[in-house]
Amino acid sequence: MENLSSKEYRHWRQEKELIPDMIRMYCHGHHNTGGKAVCSACEELTEYAVFRLEKCPFKKNKQFCSFCSVHCYKPDRREQIKAVMRYAGPRMLLSHPVFAMSHVAAMLKYKRQQRKSGSAQERAQESAKERAQERAQERTQDRAKEKAQGKEDKGIPS
């Protein structure tokens, strides 16, 4: 059994606590609820999000869901949670400033790594394409030489 209180699960626990807060912010702003109350649709979304976090295969040393290669949410729920994040994300600076700033820093770092790996892949592809073109050009030149050599062997001037 996993020890979910260990340091390796800190991000997962933090996300599990913050998702309901973010959905509550969204519900207050869009559905005119107040206090700790949320509408039934947002309550369902909260339950779904917490359930998906419970089932997350990457709990240990968890990154943000937006970085993940596996998307646990159904497409319609994913759109809903994206709307929640777009609304509540900037407002998290007021209620959870440390978390919000660490999320921004992690997002910038992730995007920078993606750009670097993307440009490295592009350079590798360009290099492979150039090598293929060089080999094709060499083959063409070799064929031309062989053709000229064949004519000379038969006594035909080039």
Contacts in CASP RR format, 6 or more apart in sequence:
PFRMAT RR
TARGET T0000
AUTHOR 0000-0000-0000
METHOD contacts of the structure
MODEL  1
MENLSSKEYRHWRQEKELIPDMIRMYCHGHHNTGGKAVCSACEELTEYAV
FRLEKCPFKKNKQFCSFCSVHCYKPDRREQIKAVMRYAGPRMLLSHPVFA
MSHVAAMLKYKRQQRKSGSAQERAQESAKERAQERAQERTQDRAKEKAQG
KEDKGIPS
2 9 0 8 1.000
2 59 0 8 1.000
2 60 0 8 1.000
3 9 0 8 1.000
4 12 0 8 1.000
4 13 0 8 1.000
4 59 0 8 1.000
5 13 0 8 1.000
8 60 0 8 1.000
8 61 0 8 1.000
9 59 0 8 1.000
9 60 0 8 1.000
9 62 0 8 1.000
11 61 0 8 1.000
11 62 0 8 1.000
11 63 0 8 1.000
12 53 0 8 1.000
12 56 0 8 1.000
12 59 0 8 1.000
12 60 0 8 1.000
12 62 0 8 1.000
14 99 0 8 1.000
15 53 0 8 1.000
15 62 0 8 1.000
15 64 0 8 1.000
15 65 0 8 1.000
16 50 0 8 1.000
16 53 0 8 1.000
16 54 0 8 1.000
18 92 0 8 1.000
18 96 0 8 1.000
18 99 0 8 1.000
19 46 0 8 1.000
19 49 0 8 1.000
19 50 0 8 1.000
19 53 0 8 1.000
20 46 0 8 1.000
20 49 0 8 1.000
20 50 0 8 1.000
21 88 0 8 1.000
21 95 0 8 1.000
21 96 0 8 1.000
22 84 0 8 1.000
22 85 0 8 1.000
22 88 0 8 1.000
22 89 0 8 1.000
22 92 0 8 1.000
23 38 0 8 1.000
23 42 0 8 1.000
23 45 0 8 1.000
23 46 0 8 1.000
23 49 0 8 1.000
23 84 0 8 1.000
23 88 0 8 1.000
24 35 0 8 1.000
24 36 0 8 1.000
24 38 0 8 1.000
24 42 0 8 1.000
24 46 0 8 1.000
25 87 0 8 1.000
25 88 0 8 1.000
25 91 0 8 1.000
25 92 0 8 1.000
25 95 0 8 1.000
26 42 0 8 1.000
26 83 0 8 1.000
26 84 0 8 1.000
26 87 0 8 1.000
26 88 0 8 1.000
27 33 0 8 1.000
27 38 0 8 1.000
27 39 0 8 1.000
27 42 0 8 1.000
28 34 0 8 1.000
28 35 0 8 1.000
29 87 0 8 1.000
30 87 0 8 1.000
31 38 0 8 1.000
31 39 0 8 1.000
31 41 0 8 1.000
31 42 0 8 1.000
33 39 0 8 1.000
33 42 0 8 1.000
38 46 0 8 1.000
45 77 0 8 1.000
45 80 0 8 1.000
45 81 0 8 1.000
45 84 0 8 1.000
48 73 0 8 1.000
48 77 0 8 1.000
49 73 0 8 1.000
49 77 0 8 1.000
49 81 0 8 1.000
52 72 0 8 1.000
52 73 0 8 1.000
55 72 0 8 1.000
56 62 0 8 1.000
56 72 0 8 1.000
57 70 0 8 1.000
58 68 0 8 1.000
58 70 0 8 1.000
63 106 0 8 1.000
63 110 0 8 1.000
64 103 0 8 1.000
64 106 0 8 1.000
64 107 0 8 1.000
65 71 0 8 1.000
65 72 0 8 1.000
65 73 0 8 1.000
66 85 0 8 1.000
66 107 0 8 1.000
67 106 0 8 1.000
67 110 0 8 1.000
71 78 0 8 1.000
73 81 0 8 1.000
89 100 0 8 1.000
92 99 0 8 1.000
92 100 0 8 1.000
92 103 0 8 1.000
93 100 0 8 1.000
93 101 0 8 1.000
148 158 0 8 1.000
151 157 0 8 1.000
151 158 0 8 1.000
152 158 0 8 1.000
END
